[in-house]
Amino acid sequence: MNIKDIIYERRTIRKFTDRKVSDSDLNYLIDLARMAPSGSNMQPLKYAIVNQEDNVQKVFKLTKWAGYLKGKGSPDETERPTAFIIVLNDEEIRKEGYELDAGASIQNILLGATEKGIGTAWLGAIDRDEIRNILEIPMRFRIISAIALGYANYKTVIEEEKGDIKYYLDNDDVLHIPKRKNSDIIVLTK
Ligand SMILES: Cc1cc2nc3c(=O)[nH]c(=O)nc-3n(C[C@H](O)[C@H](O)[C@H](O)COP(=O)(O)O)c2cc1C
């Protein structure tokens, strides 16, 4: 796949099969994350890999899915992700100004996963305090986001946004994701 195919192929995946993501693939994704641009090249981001079944289940319970779908978009017990990458900011390296680094590194992970056929969901609606407790993450690391990973058991389609940005499920349980068109987002060309 070329970069356009990978970008168009990547969708937030919210239902997964029980196939595990391999350790080598998880390490490959961290390798892509560390290649992301970083302000002043300070590279404050660190990562926690969660792939032991009991820990994955504990973290899952601290995540929220598909706010617009009012319950229908969450994975049921058989559809949960099989791993998480928790993205951390090491505050001993940098206390402020890490947010954009995080966006760049997370996107590298999402696109690299797509290339490997691995589905992902970037999750911001997470209980950071409880995730810290159960994984025993030291206070020097700020918890930024979680990335859920697994193999998709889910169909999605992107479509042109026509007045409503909310994603929705159709009668066949296909998730439609409206995207604003170029002419709506190019503010000026001069
Ligand atoms: C910063 C950020 C936080 C997000 N948090 C959540 C979340 O907590 N739960 C969820 O189901 N999706 C979450 N998403 C996924 C978005 O809902 C998704 O990216 C959006 O609907 C567009 O769909 P797409 O990723 O398939 O293009 C998040 C995305 C971003 C960028």
The ligand as an SDF file (V2000), in Angstrom:
LIG
                    3D

 31 33  0  0  0  0  0  0  0  0999 V2000
   -7.6770   12.7280   20.4110 C   0  0  0  0  0  0  0  0  0  0  0  0
   -8.6500   11.6350   20.0410 C   0  0  0  0  0  0  0  0  0  0  0  0
   -9.3600   10.9860   21.0420 C   0  0  0  0  0  0  0  0  0  0  0  0
  -10.2600    9.9660   20.7160 C   0  0  0  0  0  0  0  0  0  0  0  0
  -10.8960    9.3010   21.7290 N   0  0  0  0  0  0  0  0  0  0  0  0
  -11.7860    8.3230   21.4330 C   0  0  0  0  0  0  0  0  0  0  0  0
  -12.4200    7.5980   22.4760 C   0  0  0  0  0  0  0  0  0  0  0  0
  -12.1740    7.8290   23.6660 O   0  0  0  0  0  0  0  0  0  0  0  0
  -13.2790    6.6160   22.1470 N   0  0  0  0  0  0  0  0  0  0  0  0
  -13.5650    6.3110   20.8300 C   0  0  0  0  0  0  0  0  0  0  0  0
  -14.3720    5.4140   20.5920 O   0  0  0  0  0  0  0  0  0  0  0  0
  -12.9520    6.9630   19.8050 N   0  0  0  0  0  0  0  0  0  0  0  0
  -12.0650    7.9550   20.0820 C   0  0  0  0  0  0  0  0  0  0  0  0
  -11.4170    8.6210   19.0670 N   0  0  0  0  0  0  0  0  0  0  0  0
  -11.6560    8.2200   17.6680 C   0  0  0  0  0  0  0  0  0  0  0  0
  -12.5400    9.2450   16.9030 C   0  0  0  0  0  0  0  0  0  0  0  0
  -13.8730    9.0950   17.2980 O   0  0  0  0  0  0  0  0  0  0  0  0
  -12.3670    8.9740   15.3930 C   0  0  0  0  0  0  0  0  0  0  0  0
  -11.0400    9.2660   15.0330 O   0  0  0  0  0  0  0  0  0  0  0  0
  -13.3190    9.8050   14.5510 C   0  0  0  0  0  0  0  0  0  0  0  0
  -14.6540    9.4340   14.7790 O   0  0  0  0  0  0  0  0  0  0  0  0
  -13.0280    9.6640   13.0510 C   0  0  0  0  0  0  0  0  0  0  0  0
  -13.0340    8.3090   12.6590 O   0  0  0  0  0  0  0  0  0  0  0  0
  -11.7750    7.6590   11.9510 P   0  0  0  0  0  0  0  0  0  0  0  0
  -10.6710    7.5860   12.9730 O   0  0  0  0  0  0  0  0  0  0  0  0
  -12.2360    6.3040   11.5200 O   0  0  0  0  0  0  0  0  0  0  0  0
  -11.3800    8.5470   10.8000 O   0  0  0  0  0  0  0  0  0  0  0  0
  -10.4840    9.6160   19.3530 C   0  0  0  0  0  0  0  0  0  0  0  0
   -9.7550   10.2620   18.3550 C   0  0  0  0  0  0  0  0  0  0  0  0
   -8.8350   11.2520   18.6880 C   0  0  0  0  0  0  0  0  0  0  0  0
   -8.0300   11.9100   17.5970 C   0  0  0  0  0  0  0  0  0  0  0  0
  1  2  1  0
  2  3  1  0
  2 30  2  0
  3  4  2  0
  4  5  1  0
  4 28  1  0
  5  6  2  0
  6  7  1  0
  6 13  1  0
  7  8  2  0
  7  9  1  0
  9 10  1  0
 10 11  2  0
 10 12  1  0
 12 13  2  0
 13 14  1  0
 14 15  1  0
 14 28  1  0
 15 16  1  0
 16 17  1  0
 16 18  1  0
 18 19  1  0
 18 20  1  0
 20 21  1  0
 20 22  1  0
 22 23  1  0
 23 24  1  0
 24 25  2  0
 24 26  1  0
 24 27  1  0
 28 29  2  0
 29 30  1  0
 30 31  1  0
M  END
$$$$
